[in-house]
Amino acid sequence: MSLPMSTVVLRNAEIINEGRRLRADVLIRAGRIERIGTIPPGTKADQEYDLTGKLLLPGLIDDQVHFREPGLTHKACIASEARAAVAGGVTSFMEMPNTNPPATTHAELEKKYAIGAATSVANYSFFFGATNTNLDAVKATDPRKVCGVKVFMGSSTGDMLVDAAATLEGIFRHSPTLIATHCEDTPRIKIAEAAAKAKWGEDVPAGEHPHIRDAEACYASSSMAAELAKRHDARLHILHITTAKELSLFSDAPLKGKRLTAEACVHHLWFAEEDYARLGHQIKCNPAIKTAADRAAVRAAVAAGVIDVIATDHAPHTWEEKSQTYFKAPSGLPLVQHSLQVLLDLVKQGAFTLETAVERACHAPAILFGVEQRGYIREGYWADLVVVDPNKPQPVTKDGLLYQCGWSPLEGHTFGSTIERTFVNGACVFEDGKIRADAPKGMRLSFNGNRR
């Protein structure tokens, strides 16, 4: 059985790690990488795999997912979406606080950690959610145990829209850990929504979404957040950048030492405005998928290091919910099972190199959040690993989806690669297209604590 205390040998792997390619064997013992190099034949192991012709990557660390538990489990739950995550090569996730009830008290946050411990096959952490009224609780967040503080600066989700100027000043002045923001200007969006409703009524065309939530709405909020962070010397990570204009806020300096960082999400790298005609509200998300020119600029920023991290913003809804008219159809789409395959296809298209994809999706989240002993293929680190067959095409079919919502906007596309196996803490949890029955639960992520 593939258990955390077992010994595993991976032979003849083409390792993509820390900007280089290396052909080597890997010895895993008690959940950690013990040796990278030549492992002598006959080495005693519980499992041995020949990875000739395969790629071995660090497991992806997705710094933005919505797994909907507690309270929204008709859409998804931590167990189901963690299974989808590891099927896609994501071995660790950081989940957002806009559940029901929201994780805006430390008591509610710890309830989510308990669910993760009991049900998640991936490693996990959960953001603490800021509101207009919980600044003292934000100050009490433990930077060694919690990935960060999430601030919705432009997406009203229950009580989670933070728009009080004094509260924002307090969060940026006092947060003991990294602040992650959703940045869109709500007043501008409300005006655009009213104009669209006056023209079309309830049935606004899906293609109007990037005009309602336009580049100016993004930039107005992102630039304000960047100014607040500079004023208070806060660590600010702006999530899901979608516009060329916003890129002017960021630099291509090395990630270590940056105080202002940016994330791009795979759907904004993959889709563009013309896809609304084909997919409608399936790709309605906030911030909106925008023009092909914006997409090209964000791809180039990933390649150049202006965008630091790639994630998903995985946000499932039921098919029935997404089939409603514009103002009723919720924003968000399921992505976590296919993010690595999207990146591998983009590599083949020449958007950026495979080494860059690994840097942004594996190494950079570990650096940015101070994740301890993960995100790299290094001796002594936890063995969170993904085996990819780069030459085996895989179609996206409904029966292959592990999302609880049961649909994907990528259905019908054939990826050029296949996720063959995923190891979490040294245990093979996914292989042959299935979650293993003996897959153990993941671990709570720990952080170095020096993230103010």
Order of alpha helices (4+ residues) and beta strands (2+ residues): beta-beta-beta-beta-beta-beta-alpha-beta-alpha-beta-beta-alpha-beta-alpha-beta-alpha-alpha-alpha-beta-beta-alpha-alpha-alpha-beta-alpha-alpha-alpha-alpha-beta-beta-beta-beta-beta-beta
